[in-house]
Amino acid sequence: MPHYLLNKPHSHLSQFVNQHTTRRNKKMLGYLHDFAPGTMSIGRLDENSEGLLLLTTDGKVSAAILGRKVEKEYYVQLDGVITDEAIAQLNEGVEIGFDGKRYTTLPGKVIRLDPEPEFSWPPKRVRHAAHGPTSWVSVTIREGKYRQVRKMTAAVGFPVVRLIRVRIGHVHLGTLLPGEVLEVEDFGF
């Protein structure tokens, strides 16, 4: 069964409607590659997020990776210089809204990234210095609620400027460029 690694570009939905189609002028993943019929994304990244997305035609593999045993790591640029107190709160778990209810996230692993990460591709939207300082953190979680990382950092006062998933379990984004697809035998999960 085919499996794929993809560096999801900004402004794309993590969905397949039909190959080579768009929905409401939204860019879908189908036109990026000639994927096998029945290909689905394992988890999602919202339209404004970038980075590693695993794709498969095997529902069992998808279910295994989506479980809480597999870590997901994100590099996140934040509005403002994050404090040690905010990092401690994120590491303990914070309350966010989910499906109209309040939810406390599981403890995560959040560390300040210094120096800032460098990517071989520029951001879709450039953050100008006039808008104030930013900081970068690595956020590693084992769950994946809707827009969870964005909600977590906003809950402690530091909204997301840019979000890039760099790792799922032991699979890393590596040098894949935005929109680049790599077909693999398996993910090793």
VMD Tcl script that builds the backbone (N, CA, C; Angstrom):
set m [mol new atoms 567]
animate dup $m
set s [atomselect $m all]
$s set {name element resname resid chain x y z} {
  {N N MET 1 A 0.840 -1.183 0.000}
  {CA C MET 1 A 0.000 0.000 0.000}
  {C C MET 1 A 0.880 1.239 0.000}
  {N N PRO 2 A 0.508 2.230 -0.798}
  {CA C PRO 2 A 1.355 3.424 -0.878}
  {C C PRO 2 A 1.285 4.291 0.382}
  {N N HIS 3 A 2.439 4.834 0.746}
  {CA C HIS 3 A 2.568 5.795 1.832}
  {C C HIS 3 A 3.385 6.965 1.301}
  {N N TYR 4 A 3.080 8.161 1.796}
  {CA C TYR 4 A 3.758 9.346 1.300}
  {C C TYR 4 A 4.124 10.279 2.446}
  {N N LEU 5 A 5.247 10.981 2.279}
  {CA C LEU 5 A 5.611 12.119 3.123}
  {C C LEU 5 A 5.383 13.354 2.269}
  {N N LEU 6 A 4.820 14.383 2.867}
  {CA C LEU 6 A 4.537 15.612 2.144}
  {C C LEU 6 A 4.884 16.803 3.017}
  {N N ASN 7 A 5.506 17.801 2.432}
  {CA C ASN 7 A 5.675 19.079 3.111}
  {C C ASN 7 A 4.491 19.930 2.664}
  {N N LYS 8 A 3.461 20.010 3.521}
  {CA C LYS 8 A 2.239 20.732 3.160}
  {C C LYS 8 A 2.539 22.221 3.072}
  {N N PRO 9 A 2.259 22.800 1.910}
  {CA C PRO 9 A 2.474 24.240 1.791}
  {C C PRO 9 A 1.401 25.034 2.525}
  {N N HIS 10 A 1.754 26.239 2.902}
  {CA C HIS 10 A 0.790 27.186 3.457}
  {C C HIS 10 A -0.337 27.379 2.438}
  {N N SER 11 A -1.520 27.676 2.896}
  {CA C SER 11 A -2.695 27.981 2.059}
  {C C SER 11 A -3.303 26.756 1.385}
  {N N HIS 12 A -2.963 25.572 1.826}
  {CA C HIS 12 A -3.559 24.339 1.300}
  {C C HIS 12 A -4.360 23.656 2.401}
  {N N LEU 13 A -5.458 23.015 2.011}
  {CA C LEU 13 A -6.240 22.220 2.950}
  {C C LEU 13 A -5.713 20.794 2.946}
  {N N SER 14 A -5.707 20.165 4.108}
  {CA C SER 14 A -5.229 18.778 4.236}
  {C C SER 14 A -6.324 17.811 3.823}
  {N N GLN 15 A -6.886 18.018 2.662}
  {CA C GLN 15 A -8.007 17.205 2.194}
  {C C GLN 15 A -7.828 16.836 0.738}
  {N N PHE 16 A -8.508 15.775 0.363}
  {CA C PHE 16 A -8.611 15.361 -1.031}
  {C C PHE 16 A -10.100 15.351 -1.347}
  {N N VAL 17 A -10.538 16.164 -2.293}
  {CA C VAL 17 A -11.931 16.073 -2.750}
  {C C VAL 17 A -11.910 15.229 -4.008}
  {N N ASN 18 A -11.286 15.719 -5.017}
  {CA C ASN 18 A -10.980 14.977 -6.237}
  {C C ASN 18 A -9.587 15.426 -6.641}
  {N N GLN 19 A -8.895 14.574 -7.367}
  {CA C GLN 19 A -7.589 14.989 -7.864}
  {C C GLN 19 A -7.776 16.239 -8.717}
  {N N HIS 20 A -6.870 17.166 -8.617}
  {CA C HIS 20 A -6.823 18.357 -9.464}
  {C C HIS 20 A -8.038 19.257 -9.305}
  {N N THR 21 A -8.651 19.302 -8.119}
  {CA C THR 21 A -9.793 20.192 -7.930}
  {C C THR 21 A -9.547 21.126 -6.761}
  {N N THR 22 A -10.368 22.130 -6.693}
  {CA C THR 22 A -10.360 23.028 -5.549}
  {C C THR 22 A -11.768 23.086 -4.990}
  {N N ARG 23 A -11.902 23.528 -3.765}
  {CA C ARG 23 A -13.197 23.700 -3.130}
  {C C ARG 23 A -13.290 25.136 -2.651}
  {N N ARG 24 A -14.293 25.841 -3.108}
  {CA C ARG 24 A -14.461 27.244 -2.744}
  {C C ARG 24 A -13.161 28.020 -2.912}
  {N N ASN 25 A -12.501 27.790 -4.031}
  {CA C ASN 25 A -11.227 28.450 -4.333}
  {C C ASN 25 A -10.130 28.110 -3.337}
  {N N LYS 26 A -10.267 26.999 -2.643}
  {CA C LYS 26 A -9.239 26.533 -1.707}
  {C C LYS 26 A -8.380 25.496 -2.416}
  {N N LYS 27 A -7.099 25.525 -2.139}
  {CA C LYS 27 A -6.177 24.572 -2.738}
  {C C LYS 27 A -6.214 23.270 -1.938}
  {N N MET 28 A -6.362 22.163 -2.638}
  {CA C MET 28 A -6.365 20.833 -2.027}
  {C C MET 28 A -5.031 20.132 -2.332}
  {N N LEU 29 A -4.804 19.024 -1.669}
  {CA C LEU 29 A -3.545 18.304 -1.839}
  {C C LEU 29 A -3.476 17.500 -3.134}
  {N N GLY 30 A -4.620 17.171 -3.709}
  {CA C GLY 30 A -4.660 16.264 -4.851}
  {C C GLY 30 A -3.839 16.685 -6.049}
  {N N TYR 31 A -3.684 17.975 -6.273}
  {CA C TYR 31 A -2.955 18.395 -7.460}
  {C C TYR 31 A -1.438 18.392 -7.265}
  {N N LEU 32 A -0.953 18.175 -6.042}
  {CA C LEU 32 A 0.481 18.211 -5.784}
  {C C LEU 32 A 1.224 16.980 -6.298}
  {N N HIS 33 A 0.485 15.883 -6.486}
  {CA C HIS 33 A 1.133 14.611 -6.846}
  {C C HIS 33 A 0.062 13.686 -7.401}
  {N N ASP 34 A 0.461 12.674 -8.118}
  {CA C ASP 34 A -0.475 11.666 -8.612}
  {C C ASP 34 A -0.602 10.579 -7.538}
  {N N PHE 35 A -1.402 10.881 -6.500}
  {CA C PHE 35 A -1.572 9.969 -5.377}
  {C C PHE 35 A -2.426 8.776 -5.774}
  {N N ALA 36 A -2.192 7.646 -5.117}
  {CA C ALA 36 A -3.001 6.445 -5.348}
  {C C ALA 36 A -4.445 6.714 -4.932}
  {N N PRO 37 A -5.403 6.077 -5.590}
  {CA C PRO 37 A -6.806 6.233 -5.179}
  {C C PRO 37 A -6.978 5.838 -3.710}
  {N N GLY 38 A -7.791 6.587 -2.989}
  {CA C GLY 38 A -8.051 6.294 -1.586}
  {C C GLY 38 A -7.036 6.876 -0.629}
  {N N THR 39 A -6.113 7.686 -1.117}
  {CA C THR 39 A -5.116 8.295 -0.246}
  {C C THR 39 A -5.779 9.283 0.700}
  {N N MET 40 A -5.360 9.231 1.961}
  {CA C MET 40 A -5.898 10.139 2.984}
  {C C MET 40 A -4.756 10.674 3.819}
  {N N SER 41 A -4.964 11.864 4.384}
  {CA C SER 41 A -3.948 12.412 5.280}
  {C C SER 41 A -4.130 11.792 6.661}
  {N N ILE 42 A -3.007 11.569 7.328}
  {CA C ILE 42 A -3.023 11.050 8.692}
  {C C ILE 42 A -2.953 12.261 9.601}
  {N N GLY 43 A -4.085 12.647 10.143}
  {CA C GLY 43 A -4.159 13.906 10.860}
  {C C GLY 43 A -4.227 15.030 9.849}
  {N N ARG 44 A -4.266 16.234 10.342}
  {CA C ARG 44 A -4.387 17.373 9.446}
  {C C ARG 44 A -3.531 18.515 9.943}
  {N N LEU 45 A -3.286 19.414 9.052}
  {CA C LEU 45 A -2.718 20.714 9.381}
  {C C LEU 45 A -3.689 21.733 8.815}
  {N N ASP 46 A -3.997 22.780 9.583}
  {CA C ASP 46 A -4.955 23.760 9.074}
  {C C ASP 46 A -4.367 24.517 7.884}
  {N N GLU 47 A -5.202 25.261 7.226}
  {CA C GLU 47 A -4.829 25.950 5.994}
  {C C GLU 47 A -3.601 26.839 6.167}
  {N N ASN 48 A -3.446 27.462 7.321}
  {CA C ASN 48 A -2.347 28.393 7.543}
  {C C ASN 48 A -1.101 27.743 8.140}
  {N N SER 49 A -1.134 26.434 8.332}
  {CA C SER 49 A 0.016 25.726 8.881}
  {C C SER 49 A 0.772 25.025 7.759}
  {N N GLU 50 A 2.034 24.732 8.048}
  {CA C GLU 50 A 2.914 24.125 7.052}
  {C C GLU 50 A 3.555 22.879 7.650}
  {N N GLY 51 A 4.217 22.123 6.805}
  {CA C GLY 51 A 5.093 21.094 7.308}
  {C C GLY 51 A 4.667 19.669 7.029}
  {N N LEU 52 A 5.225 18.771 7.830}
  {CA C LEU 52 A 5.123 17.335 7.595}
  {C C LEU 52 A 3.698 16.825 7.701}
  {N N LEU 53 A 3.280 16.148 6.655}
  {CA C LEU 53 A 1.995 15.467 6.625}
  {C C LEU 53 A 2.262 14.072 6.093}
  {N N LEU 54 A 1.769 13.067 6.795}
  {CA C LEU 54 A 1.876 11.687 6.328}
  {C C LEU 54 A 0.574 11.326 5.635}
  {N N LEU 55 A 0.686 10.617 4.515}
  {CA C LEU 55 A -0.474 10.213 3.723}
  {C C LEU 55 A -0.402 8.715 3.483}
  {N N THR 56 A -1.564 8.077 3.462}
  {CA C THR 56 A -1.602 6.628 3.258}
  {C C THR 56 A -2.940 6.215 2.675}
  {N N THR 57 A -2.995 4.985 2.196}
  {CA C THR 57 A -4.260 4.374 1.797}
  {C C THR 57 A -4.683 3.322 2.820}
  {N N ASP 58 A -3.898 3.168 3.891}
  {CA C ASP 58 A -4.120 2.124 4.896}
  {C C ASP 58 A -4.698 2.718 6.181}
  {N N GLY 59 A -5.972 2.461 6.438}
  {CA C GLY 59 A -6.650 2.998 7.614}
  {C C GLY 59 A -6.052 2.522 8.925}
  {N N LYS 60 A -5.506 1.301 8.963}
  {CA C LYS 60 A -4.905 0.783 10.190}
  {C C LYS 60 A -3.636 1.557 10.544}
  {N N VAL 61 A -2.852 1.873 9.547}
  {CA C VAL 61 A -1.641 2.666 9.775}
  {C C VAL 61 A -2.037 4.051 10.274}
  {N N SER 62 A -3.052 4.623 9.664}
  {CA C SER 62 A -3.533 5.936 10.079}
  {C C SER 62 A -3.956 5.925 11.541}
  {N N ALA 63 A -4.731 4.943 11.944}
  {CA C ALA 63 A -5.216 4.860 13.326}
  {C C ALA 63 A -4.055 4.703 14.314}
  {N N ALA 64 A -3.045 3.919 13.952}
  {CA C ALA 64 A -1.899 3.708 14.836}
  {C C ALA 64 A -1.124 5.003 15.061}
  {N N ILE 65 A -0.971 5.798 14.027}
  {CA C ILE 65 A -0.190 7.032 14.136}
  {C C ILE 65 A -0.980 8.117 14.854}
  {N N LEU 66 A -2.289 8.145 14.671}
  {CA C LEU 66 A -3.106 9.172 15.310}
  {C C LEU 66 A -3.248 8.973 16.814}
  {N N GLY 67 A -2.950 7.791 17.301}
  {CA C GLY 67 A -3.075 7.518 18.734}
  {C C GLY 67 A -2.115 8.350 19.562}
  {N N ARG 68 A -2.303 8.325 20.855}
  {CA C ARG 68 A -1.499 9.145 21.772}
  {C C ARG 68 A -0.088 8.619 21.996}
  {N N LYS 69 A 0.248 7.486 21.411}
  {CA C LYS 69 A 1.591 6.944 21.595}
  {C C LYS 69 A 2.619 7.658 20.720}
  {N N VAL 70 A 2.160 8.327 19.673}
  {CA C VAL 70 A 3.064 8.934 18.702}
  {C C VAL 70 A 3.140 10.450 18.922}
  {N N GLU 71 A 4.360 10.942 19.136}
  {CA C GLU 71 A 4.568 12.380 19.335}
  {C C GLU 71 A 4.485 13.127 18.010}
  {N N LYS 72 A 3.988 14.365 18.110}
  {CA C LYS 72 A 3.984 15.289 16.985}
  {C C LYS 72 A 4.721 16.537 17.445}
  {N N GLU 73 A 5.730 16.962 16.672}
  {CA C GLU 73 A 6.527 18.130 17.060}
  {C C GLU 73 A 6.342 19.250 16.046}
  {N N TYR 74 A 6.186 20.458 16.586}
  {CA C TYR 74 A 5.959 21.654 15.780}
  {C C TYR 74 A 6.976 22.714 16.157}
  {N N TYR 75 A 7.473 23.446 15.169}
  {CA C TYR 75 A 8.235 24.667 15.421}
  {C C TYR 75 A 7.253 25.807 15.226}
  {N N VAL 76 A 7.160 26.658 16.247}
  {CA C VAL 76 A 6.109 27.666 16.273}
  {C C VAL 76 A 6.713 29.044 16.524}
  {N N GLN 77 A 6.444 29.968 15.606}
  {CA C GLN 77 A 6.829 31.359 15.798}
  {C C GLN 77 A 5.674 32.058 16.493}
  {N N LEU 78 A 5.973 32.746 17.589}
  {CA C LEU 78 A 4.947 33.370 18.418}
  {C C LEU 78 A 5.022 34.886 18.361}
  {N N ASP 79 A 3.885 35.511 18.553}
  {CA C ASP 79 A 3.806 36.960 18.659}
  {C C ASP 79 A 4.268 37.344 20.066}
  {N N GLY 80 A 5.411 37.999 20.167}
  {CA C GLY 80 A 5.964 38.382 21.455}
  {C C GLY 80 A 7.072 37.440 21.896}
  {N N VAL 81 A 7.765 37.837 22.947}
  {CA C VAL 81 A 8.851 37.023 23.502}
  {C C VAL 81 A 8.264 36.191 24.631}
  {N N ILE 82 A 8.169 34.894 24.411}
  {CA C ILE 82 A 7.512 34.002 25.373}
  {C C ILE 82 A 8.278 33.989 26.696}
  {N N THR 83 A 7.529 33.926 27.774}
  {CA C THR 83 A 8.110 33.924 29.117}
  {C C THR 83 A 8.330 32.500 29.613}
  {N N ASP 84 A 9.187 32.376 30.616}
  {CA C ASP 84 A 9.407 31.072 31.251}
  {C C ASP 84 A 8.109 30.569 31.884}
  {N N GLU 85 A 7.312 31.492 32.430}
  {CA C GLU 85 A 6.040 31.106 33.065}
  {C C GLU 85 A 5.076 30.514 32.036}
  {N N ALA 86 A 5.001 31.122 30.854}
  {CA C ALA 86 A 4.121 30.610 29.799}
  {C C ALA 86 A 4.581 29.228 29.330}
  {N N ILE 87 A 5.896 29.053 29.210}
  {CA C ILE 87 A 6.425 27.739 28.816}
  {C C ILE 87 A 6.070 26.698 29.873}
  {N N ALA 88 A 6.202 27.049 31.157}
  {CA C ALA 88 A 5.857 26.118 32.234}
  {C C ALA 88 A 4.373 25.737 32.160}
  {N N GLN 89 A 3.496 26.723 31.908}
  {CA C GLN 89 A 2.062 26.427 31.784}
  {C C GLN 89 A 1.803 25.462 30.636}
  {N N LEU 90 A 2.430 25.701 29.481}
  {CA C LEU 90 A 2.238 24.821 28.323}
  {C C LEU 90 A 2.724 23.409 28.618}
  {N N ASN 91 A 3.820 23.298 29.364}
  {CA C ASN 91 A 4.353 21.982 29.707}
  {C C ASN 91 A 3.432 21.221 30.661}
  {N N GLU 92 A 2.679 21.939 31.468}
  {CA C GLU 92 A 1.764 21.301 32.420}
  {C C GLU 92 A 0.418 20.951 31.804}
  {N N GLY 93 A 0.045 21.647 30.741}
  {CA C GLY 93 A -1.277 21.496 30.134}
  {C C GLY 93 A -2.098 22.740 30.398}
  {N N VAL 94 A -2.823 23.199 29.392}
  {CA C VAL 94 A -3.633 24.409 29.522}
  {C C VAL 94 A -5.063 24.117 29.076}
  {N N GLU 95 A -5.976 24.968 29.519}
  {CA C GLU 95 A -7.379 24.806 29.150}
  {C C GLU 95 A -7.641 25.540 27.837}
  {N N ILE 96 A -8.264 24.810 26.885}
  {CA C ILE 96 A -8.618 25.387 25.592}
  {C C ILE 96 A -10.067 25.027 25.280}
  {N N GLY 97 A -10.646 25.692 24.306}
  {CA C GLY 97 A -11.989 25.353 23.850}
  {C C GLY 97 A -11.941 24.323 22.744}
  {N N PHE 98 A -12.849 23.358 22.808}
  {CA C PHE 98 A -12.904 22.303 21.802}
  {C C PHE 98 A -14.335 21.803 21.704}
  {N N ASP 99 A -14.930 21.877 20.525}
  {CA C ASP 99 A -16.319 21.452 20.304}
  {C C ASP 99 A -17.297 22.122 21.264}
  {N N GLY 100 A -17.067 23.407 21.543}
  {CA C GLY 100 A -17.953 24.157 22.427}
  {C C GLY 100 A -17.791 23.844 23.901}
  {N N LYS 101 A -16.787 23.052 24.244}
  {CA C LYS 101 A -16.538 22.685 25.641}
  {C C LYS 101 A -15.111 23.081 26.005}
  {N N ARG 102 A -14.836 23.132 27.288}
  {CA C ARG 102 A -13.486 23.399 27.768}
  {C C ARG 102 A -12.743 22.076 27.886}
  {N N TYR 103 A -11.476 22.099 27.574}
  {CA C TYR 103 A -10.665 20.893 27.568}
  {C C TYR 103 A -9.274 21.269 28.072}
  {N N THR 104 A -8.718 20.466 28.986}
  {CA C THR 104 A -7.352 20.675 29.451}
  {C C THR 104 A -6.431 19.739 28.685}
  {N N THR 105 A -5.460 20.323 28.018}
  {CA C THR 105 A -4.542 19.524 27.214}
  {C C THR 105 A -3.657 18.660 28.108}
  {N N LEU 106 A -3.201 17.569 27.551}
  {CA C LEU 106 A -2.224 16.747 28.260}
  {C C LEU 106 A -0.918 17.527 28.374}
  {N N PRO 107 A -0.106 17.227 29.376}
  {CA C PRO 107 A 1.185 17.903 29.451}
  {C C PRO 107 A 1.957 17.720 28.144}
  {N N GLY 108 A 2.607 18.776 27.728}
  {CA C GLY 108 A 3.405 18.740 26.507}
  {C C GLY 108 A 4.868 18.933 26.834}
  {N N LYS 109 A 5.638 19.086 25.791}
  {CA C LYS 109 A 7.061 19.379 25.960}
  {C C LYS 109 A 7.328 20.615 25.106}
  {N N VAL 110 A 7.533 21.742 25.772}
  {CA C VAL 110 A 7.743 23.012 25.081}
  {C C VAL 110 A 9.093 23.561 25.493}
  {N N ILE 111 A 9.912 23.876 24.496}
  {CA C ILE 111 A 11.214 24.480 24.760}
  {C C ILE 111 A 11.426 25.668 23.830}
  {N N ARG 112 A 12.124 26.661 24.336}
  {CA C ARG 112 A 12.468 27.835 23.535}
  {C C ARG 112 A 13.528 27.416 22.518}
  {N N LEU 113 A 13.387 27.877 21.283}
  {CA C LEU 113 A 14.372 27.596 20.241}
  {C C LEU 113 A 15.302 28.805 20.097}
  {N N ASP 114 A 16.557 28.589 20.441}
  {CA C ASP 114 A 17.546 29.641 20.331}
  {C C ASP 114 A 18.856 28.992 19.920}
  {N N PRO 115 A 19.315 29.208 18.714}
  {CA C PRO 115 A 18.847 30.201 17.761}
  {C C PRO 115 A 17.538 29.790 17.090}
  {N N GLU 116 A 16.929 30.757 16.423}
  {CA C GLU 116 A 15.684 30.498 15.702}
  {C C GLU 116 A 15.947 29.509 14.574}
  {N N PRO 117 A 14.970 28.656 14.270}
  {CA C PRO 117 A 15.161 27.713 13.168}
  {C C PRO 117 A 15.211 28.441 11.828}
  {N N GLU 118 A 15.932 27.852 10.907}
  {CA C GLU 118 A 15.997 28.390 9.556}
  {C C GLU 118 A 15.402 27.365 8.612}
  {N N PHE 119 A 14.585 27.839 7.701}
  {CA C PHE 119 A 13.979 26.971 6.710}
  {C C PHE 119 A 14.421 27.425 5.326}
  {N N SER 120 A 14.492 26.487 4.403}
  {CA C SER 120 A 14.966 26.816 3.062}
  {C C SER 120 A 13.902 27.515 2.232}
  {N N TRP 121 A 12.715 27.678 2.786}
  {CA C TRP 121 A 11.667 28.386 2.072}
  {C C TRP 121 A 11.158 29.532 2.950}
  {N N PRO 122 A 10.773 30.636 2.321}
  {CA C PRO 122 A 10.327 31.796 3.103}
  {C C PRO 122 A 8.908 31.610 3.619}
  {N N PRO 123 A 8.530 32.392 4.623}
  {CA C PRO 123 A 7.149 32.324 5.108}
  {C C PRO 123 A 6.185 32.885 4.066}
  {N N LYS 124 A 4.958 32.412 4.094}
  {CA C LYS 124 A 3.940 32.928 3.181}
  {C C LYS 124 A 3.663 34.399 3.473}
  {N N ARG 125 A 3.587 34.715 4.758}
  {CA C ARG 125 A 3.371 36.098 5.184}
  {C C ARG 125 A 4.590 36.533 6.001}
  {N N VAL 126 A 5.183 37.622 5.591}
  {CA C VAL 126 A 6.372 38.112 6.274}
  {C C VAL 126 A 5.956 38.973 7.461}
  {N N ARG 127 A 6.558 38.692 8.592}
  {CA C ARG 127 A 6.298 39.460 9.810}
  {C C ARG 127 A 7.326 40.585 9.878}
  {N N HIS 128 A 6.874 41.833 9.828}
  {CA C HIS 128 A 7.766 42.975 9.869}
  {C C HIS 128 A 8.096 43.336 11.314}
  {N N ALA 129 A 9.318 43.821 11.528}
  {CA C ALA 129 A 9.781 44.184 12.862}
  {C C ALA 129 A 8.883 45.246 13.502}
  {N N ALA 130 A 8.242 46.070 12.680}
  {CA C ALA 130 A 7.358 47.118 13.214}
  {C C ALA 130 A 6.177 46.537 13.990}
  {N N HIS 131 A 5.860 45.271 13.743}
  {CA C HIS 131 A 4.754 44.617 14.448}
  {C C HIS 131 A 5.171 44.058 15.806}
  {N N GLY 132 A 6.422 44.250 16.169}
  {CA C GLY 132 A 6.896 43.787 17.468}
  {C C GLY 132 A 7.724 42.525 17.360}
  {N N PRO 133 A 8.341 42.128 18.473}
  {CA C PRO 133 A 9.226 40.969 18.470}
  {C C PRO 133 A 8.444 39.656 18.395}
  {N N THR 134 A 9.163 38.632 17.974}
  {CA C THR 134 A 8.606 37.279 17.968}
  {C C THR 134 A 9.603 36.357 18.649}
  {N N SER 135 A 9.151 35.156 18.966}
  {CA C SER 135 A 10.026 34.131 19.515}
  {C C SER 135 A 9.601 32.789 18.941}
  {N N TRP 136 A 10.497 31.820 18.997}
  {CA C TRP 136 A 10.234 30.481 18.475}
  {C C TRP 136 A 10.300 29.457 19.608}
  {N N VAL 137 A 9.384 28.494 19.550}
  {CA C VAL 137 A 9.399 27.368 20.483}
  {C C VAL 137 A 9.201 26.076 19.707}
  {N N SER 138 A 9.650 24.998 20.307}
  {CA C SER 138 A 9.320 23.655 19.842}
  {C C SER 138 A 8.209 23.153 20.752}
  {N N VAL 139 A 7.109 22.698 20.166}
  {CA C VAL 139 A 5.979 22.155 20.922}
  {C C VAL 139 A 5.803 20.699 20.511}
  {N N THR 140 A 5.906 19.797 21.478}
  {CA C THR 140 A 5.710 18.376 21.211}
  {C C THR 140 A 4.508 17.899 22.012}
  {N N ILE 141 A 3.535 17.324 21.304}
  {CA C ILE 141 A 2.314 16.829 21.936}
  {C C ILE 141 A 2.037 15.405 21.455}
  {N N ARG 142 A 1.157 14.726 22.182}
  {CA C ARG 142 A 0.764 13.371 21.816}
  {C C ARG 142 A -0.708 13.293 21.430}
  {N N GLU 143 A -1.373 14.412 21.402}
  {CA C GLU 143 A -2.769 14.443 20.987}
  {C C GLU 143 A -2.867 15.441 19.845}
  {N N GLY 144 A -4.013 15.579 19.276}
  {CA C GLY 144 A -4.126 16.481 18.138}
  {C C GLY 144 A -5.533 17.018 17.980}
  {N N LYS 145 A -5.981 17.760 18.958}
  {CA C LYS 145 A -7.299 18.389 18.855}
  {C C LYS 145 A -7.252 19.474 17.772}
  {N N TYR 146 A -8.411 19.882 17.316}
  {CA C TYR 146 A -8.528 20.879 16.263}
  {C C TYR 146 A -7.801 22.173 16.638}
  {N N ARG 147 A -6.794 22.543 15.851}
  {CA C ARG 147 A -5.995 23.760 16.051}
  {C C ARG 147 A -5.405 23.842 17.465}
  {N N GLN 148 A -5.042 22.699 18.007}
  {CA C GLN 148 A -4.616 22.614 19.396}
  {C C GLN 148 A -3.410 23.490 19.722}
  {N N VAL 149 A -2.359 23.421 18.940}
  {CA C VAL 149 A -1.158 24.185 19.265}
  {C C VAL 149 A -1.460 25.677 19.226}
  {N N ARG 150 A -2.223 26.114 18.242}
  {CA C ARG 150 A -2.602 27.531 18.160}
  {C C ARG 150 A -3.408 27.950 19.392}
  {N N LYS 151 A -4.340 27.111 19.812}
  {CA C LYS 151 A -5.164 27.431 20.979}
  {C C LYS 151 A -4.341 27.421 22.261}
  {N N MET 152 A -3.384 26.487 22.359}
  {CA C MET 152 A -2.544 26.401 23.549}
  {C C MET 152 A -1.713 27.656 23.741}
  {N N THR 153 A -1.023 28.082 22.683}
  {CA C THR 153 A -0.148 29.243 22.840}
  {C C THR 153 A -0.962 30.519 23.036}
  {N N ALA 154 A -2.111 30.618 22.402}
  {CA C ALA 154 A -2.978 31.789 22.611}
  {C C ALA 154 A -3.481 31.829 24.049}
  {N N ALA 155 A -3.743 30.650 24.632}
  {CA C ALA 155 A -4.256 30.580 26.007}
  {C C ALA 155 A -3.268 31.151 27.022}
  {N N VAL 156 A -1.980 31.136 26.689}
  {CA C VAL 156 A -0.980 31.692 27.601}
  {C C VAL 156 A -0.487 33.058 27.122}
  {N N GLY 157 A -1.197 33.645 26.155}
  {CA C GLY 157 A -0.921 35.011 25.746}
  {C C GLY 157 A 0.050 35.207 24.597}
  {N N PHE 158 A 0.339 34.154 23.848}
  {CA C PHE 158 A 1.294 34.254 22.751}
  {C C PHE 158 A 0.718 33.603 21.489}
  {N N PRO 159 A -0.041 34.370 20.695}
  {CA C PRO 159 A -0.636 33.819 19.472}
  {C C PRO 159 A 0.425 33.377 18.457}
  {N N VAL 160 A 0.043 32.434 17.618}
  {CA C VAL 160 A 0.925 31.892 16.584}
  {C C VAL 160 A 1.043 32.864 15.416}
  {N N VAL 161 A 2.274 33.052 14.978}
  {CA C VAL 161 A 2.556 33.789 13.752}
  {C C VAL 161 A 2.790 32.793 12.619}
  {N N ARG 162 A 3.539 31.728 12.906}
  {CA C ARG 162 A 3.848 30.696 11.908}
  {C C ARG 162 A 3.958 29.358 12.627}
  {N N LEU 163 A 3.413 28.295 12.004}
  {CA C LEU 163 A 3.420 26.969 12.610}
  {C C LEU 163 A 3.854 25.951 11.559}
  {N N ILE 164 A 4.901 25.187 11.889}
  {CA C ILE 164 A 5.449 24.196 10.967}
  {C C ILE 164 A 5.618 22.879 11.715}
  {N N ARG 165 A 4.932 21.814 11.254}
  {CA C ARG 165 A 5.150 20.507 11.876}
  {C C ARG 165 A 6.434 19.932 11.290}
  {N N VAL 166 A 7.360 19.544 12.181}
  {CA C VAL 166 A 8.672 19.072 11.750}
  {C C VAL 166 A 8.877 17.578 11.989}
  {N N ARG 167 A 7.994 16.962 12.811}
  {CA C ARG 167 A 8.214 15.550 13.133}
  {C C ARG 167 A 6.915 14.888 13.549}
  {N N ILE 168 A 6.738 13.633 13.125}
  {CA C ILE 168 A 5.673 12.748 13.609}
  {C C ILE 168 A 6.366 11.456 13.999}
  {N N GLY 169 A 6.395 11.157 15.308}
  {CA C GLY 169 A 7.142 9.988 15.774}
  {C C GLY 169 A 8.608 10.147 15.408}
  {N N HIS 170 A 9.146 9.169 14.700}
  {CA C HIS 170 A 10.550 9.209 14.281}
  {C C HIS 170 A 10.713 9.721 12.852}
  {N N VAL 171 A 9.615 10.116 12.210}
  {CA C VAL 171 A 9.664 10.608 10.834}
  {C C VAL 171 A 9.829 12.131 10.861}
  {N N HIS 172 A 10.889 12.621 10.223}
  {CA C HIS 172 A 11.207 14.049 10.225}
  {C C HIS 172 A 10.919 14.681 8.866}
  {N N LEU 173 A 10.609 15.963 8.881}
  {CA C LEU 173 A 10.384 16.730 7.665}
  {C C LEU 173 A 11.636 16.744 6.793}
  {N N GLY 174 A 12.772 16.844 7.430}
  {CA C GLY 174 A 14.033 16.824 6.684}
  {C C GLY 174 A 14.133 17.974 5.702}
  {N N THR 175 A 14.556 17.670 4.487}
  {CA C THR 175 A 14.811 18.704 3.479}
  {C C THR 175 A 13.684 18.826 2.451}
  {N N LEU 176 A 12.535 18.198 2.714}
  {CA C LEU 176 A 11.424 18.316 1.773}
  {C C LEU 176 A 11.010 19.776 1.625}
  {N N LEU 177 A 10.845 20.213 0.415}
  {CA C LEU 177 A 10.396 21.575 0.137}
  {C C LEU 177 A 8.877 21.618 0.117}
  {N N PRO 178 A 8.269 22.789 0.283}
  {CA C PRO 178 A 6.806 22.891 0.252}
  {C C PRO 178 A 6.238 22.299 -1.043}
  {N N GLY 179 A 5.259 21.424 -0.885}
  {CA C GLY 179 A 4.630 20.768 -2.019}
  {C C GLY 179 A 5.347 19.521 -2.489}
  {N N GLU 180 A 6.541 19.258 -1.968}
  {CA C GLU 180 A 7.308 18.085 -2.379}
  {C C GLU 180 A 6.751 16.838 -1.697}
  {N N VAL 181 A 6.667 15.752 -2.468}
  {CA C VAL 181 A 6.114 14.486 -2.004}
  {C C VAL 181 A 7.176 13.409 -2.162}
  {N N LEU 182 A 7.291 12.561 -1.146}
  {CA C LEU 182 A 8.206 11.433 -1.192}
  {C C LEU 182 A 7.410 10.163 -0.912}
  {N N GLU 183 A 7.409 9.232 -1.849}
  {CA C GLU 183 A 6.724 7.955 -1.644}
  {C C GLU 183 A 7.667 7.020 -0.894}
  {N N VAL 184 A 7.149 6.357 0.152}
  {CA C VAL 184 A 7.957 5.456 0.961}
  {C C VAL 184 A 7.268 4.102 1.089}
  {N N GLU 185 A 8.046 3.080 1.414}
  {CA C GLU 185 A 7.512 1.720 1.601}
  {C C GLU 185 A 6.595 1.649 2.816}
  {N N ASP 186 A 7.074 2.216 3.929}
  {CA C ASP 186 A 6.270 2.279 5.153}
  {C C ASP 186 A 6.840 3.369 6.040}
  {N N PHE 187 A 6.122 3.662 7.119}
  {CA C PHE 187 A 6.563 4.698 8.045}
  {C C PHE 187 A 7.343 4.121 9.209}
  {N N GLY 188 A 7.324 2.800 9.360}
  {CA C GLY 188 A 8.040 2.165 10.456}
  {C C GLY 188 A 7.314 2.191 11.790}
  {N N PHE 189 A 5.998 2.378 11.750}
  {CA C PHE 189 A 5.208 2.370 12.987}
  {C C PHE 189 A 4.585 1.005 13.188}
}
mol reanalyze $m
mol bondsrecalc $m
mol representation Tube
mol addrep $m
